[in-house]
Amino acid sequence: MTGEGSHDFARVRRIVKTDEFSSVFRLRPAQKTAHFVLYTRPNALPHARLGVVAAKRFAPRAVTRNTIKRITRELFRTTPLPGLDCIVRLARPVNSKAGPATNTALKTLLHAELGRLFASQLPRARKPAAAPAAPSPDQPGQS
């Protein structure tokens, strides 16, 4: 099931080859948040594809890196993006010294940041043509 609106994460929706990653990384970042950078490049496919990069130096524990990837894939699957290749890269440390690597506060933070990244790539709805201005009360109307 790889049609429009599909919520799967099949291989065709992933960026897996090194040269595919490189071609997207060559472009300037599309969006940045406190912890992530999103790189995008239009593709000729009818659907978006995703790659996630979570380096050990920014998330030393595997459980944290896996949480980042899981949340990223979940939001990618549920956001209707146009034909883009998207790479989400962890750019700053996310582990807090105060608590566990996958606490609820961290998951909420990641969800909010990644949600903003993907929302920034949604197709913009066309604004309706400006309606003629209504006459102000102090000016006589044309009746």
C-alpha positions as CSV (number, residue, x, y, z in Angstrom):
1,M,0.0,0.0,0.0
2,T,2.0,3.0,-1.3
3,G,-0.8,5.2,-2.5
4,E,-1.6,8.8,-1.5
5,G,-2.5,9.1,2.2
6,S,-0.8,5.9,3.0
7,H,0.4,5.6,6.6
8,D,3.0,2.9,6.0
9,F,6.7,3.4,5.9
10,A,7.7,1.0,3.1
11,R,11.1,1.0,1.6
12,V,10.0,3.3,-1.3
13,R,9.3,6.0,1.3
14,R,12.8,5.8,2.8
15,I,16.1,7.4,1.7
16,V,18.5,4.5,2.0
17,K,21.4,5.0,-0.4
18,T,24.5,7.1,0.4
19,D,24.3,9.0,-2.9
20,E,20.6,9.9,-2.2
21,F,21.6,11.2,1.3
22,S,24.5,13.2,-0.3
23,S,22.3,14.8,-3.0
24,V,19.9,16.1,-0.3
25,F,22.7,17.2,2.1
26,R,24.3,19.3,-0.7
27,L,21.4,21.7,-0.6
28,R,21.0,24.4,2.0
29,P,18.9,23.4,5.1
30,A,15.2,24.1,4.7
31,Q,14.4,24.6,8.3
32,K,16.1,24.6,11.7
33,T,14.9,24.1,15.3
34,A,16.7,24.0,18.6
35,H,17.8,20.4,18.1
36,F,17.1,19.5,14.4
37,V,17.9,20.5,10.9
38,L,15.7,19.6,8.0
39,Y,17.1,19.2,4.5
40,T,14.7,18.9,1.6
41,R,14.9,18.4,-2.2
42,P,12.1,18.0,-4.6
43,N,11.8,14.5,-6.1
44,A,10.0,13.2,-9.2
45,L,7.9,10.7,-7.1
46,P,4.3,11.1,-6.1
47,H,5.2,10.8,-2.5
48,A,7.8,12.1,0.0
49,R,10.7,10.1,1.3
50,L,12.5,10.3,4.6
51,G,16.0,9.8,6.0
52,V,16.9,10.3,9.6
53,V,20.4,11.0,11.0
54,A,20.9,10.8,14.8
55,A,24.6,10.8,15.7
56,K,25.9,9.2,18.8
57,R,27.7,12.4,19.8
58,F,24.4,14.2,20.2
59,A,22.4,11.2,21.6
60,P,24.9,8.7,23.2
61,R,22.2,6.2,24.3
62,A,20.7,4.0,21.6
63,V,17.3,4.2,23.3
64,T,17.3,8.0,22.7
65,R,18.4,7.7,19.1
66,N,15.7,5.1,18.5
67,T,13.1,7.3,20.1
68,I,14.1,10.2,17.9
69,K,13.8,8.0,14.8
70,R,10.4,6.5,15.9
71,I,8.9,9.9,16.5
72,T,10.3,11.3,13.3
73,R,8.8,8.4,11.3
74,E,5.5,8.7,13.0
75,L,5.1,12.4,12.2
76,F,6.4,11.8,8.6
77,R,3.7,9.1,8.0
78,T,0.9,11.3,9.3
79,T,1.9,14.5,7.6
80,P,0.7,14.8,3.9
81,L,3.9,16.1,2.3
82,P,4.4,16.7,-1.4
83,G,7.0,14.9,-3.5
84,L,10.1,15.7,-1.4
85,D,13.2,14.0,-0.2
86,C,13.5,15.0,3.5
87,I,16.4,14.4,5.8
88,V,16.0,15.1,9.5
89,R,19.4,15.5,11.2
90,L,20.0,15.8,14.9
91,A,22.2,18.8,15.3
92,R,22.4,19.4,19.1
93,P,22.5,17.1,22.2
94,V,19.0,16.2,23.4
95,N,19.8,14.2,26.6
96,S,19.1,15.9,29.8
97,K,21.3,15.1,32.8
98,A,18.3,15.4,35.0
99,G,16.3,12.4,33.9
100,P,15.9,9.3,31.7
101,A,16.7,9.5,28.1
102,T,13.2,8.8,27.0
103,N,11.1,10.6,29.6
104,T,7.7,12.1,28.7
105,A,9.1,15.7,28.7
106,L,11.7,14.7,26.1
107,K,9.2,12.9,23.9
108,T,6.9,16.0,24.0
109,L,9.7,18.3,23.1
110,L,10.8,16.1,20.2
111,H,7.2,15.7,18.9
112,A,6.7,19.5,19.0
113,E,10.0,20.3,17.2
114,L,9.6,17.7,14.6
115,G,6.0,18.6,14.0
116,R,7.1,22.2,13.3
117,L,9.7,21.0,10.8
118,F,7.3,18.9,8.8
119,A,4.5,21.5,9.0
120,S,6.9,24.0,7.5
121,Q,7.0,21.8,4.3
122,L,3.3,21.5,3.8
123,P,2.0,23.0,0.6
124,R,0.8,26.5,1.3
125,A,-3.0,27.0,0.8
126,R,-3.7,29.7,-1.7
127,K,-5.1,32.8,-0.1
128,P,-8.4,33.9,-1.6
129,A,-8.4,37.1,-3.6
130,A,-8.8,40.1,-1.5
131,A,-12.5,41.1,-1.1
132,P,-13.3,44.7,-1.9
133,A,-13.1,46.9,1.2
134,A,-16.4,47.6,2.9
135,P,-17.2,51.4,3.1
136,S,-16.3,52.8,6.5
137,P,-19.3,54.0,8.6
138,D,-18.2,57.7,8.3
139,Q,-18.2,57.6,4.5
140,P,-21.5,57.5,2.6
141,G,-22.2,54.2,1.0
142,Q,-23.3,53.7,-2.6
143,S,-26.9,52.5,-2.4
